[in-house]
Amino acid sequence: KMPRTKRSTKQPTKSAKKTTIAQKQKDRKILTRSQRNTEPKADKKKQDDKKQKEAAARSKSKKAKERIKTRSGNTKSATKLKKEKKEKTKKSATKSVSKKTKKAKEVAKSKQKAEKANLASLN
């Protein structure tokens, strides 16, 4: 007859495996469906209210961050300010271009006048 081997050397039984898995789940706070459903309704409502309040506070702070004080002391949203700045830069760019073309035209005119005067003096 062969001697019985010790239980410790063998792999754990199915029931033992199940208990260890359950323990791990408990440690990780994984709830079964029945455990989730036993949660009292009042507590759930409290949690929902708390979540809503937090979300509202977050959105409020976000809006506050978005609003920036302008030089006149009024507040404007950041997106609006960005748009305005873009438009201003566009306008200034077109202004500078038109100024340059005006000056160039004036220079050309003055050159023509000088040439005419030269021609007149030669005649």
CORFEN-V872553 format. One record per helix or strand of 2 or more residues. SS is the DSSP state (H for helix, E for strand). FROM is the first residue (numbers start at 1). TO is the last residue. If there is no record, write none. Layout:
SS_FROM_TO ; SS_FROM_TO
//
This chain:
H_7_9 ; H_14_27 ; H_33_37 ; H_41_66 ; E_67_69 ; E_75_77 ; H_78_122
//
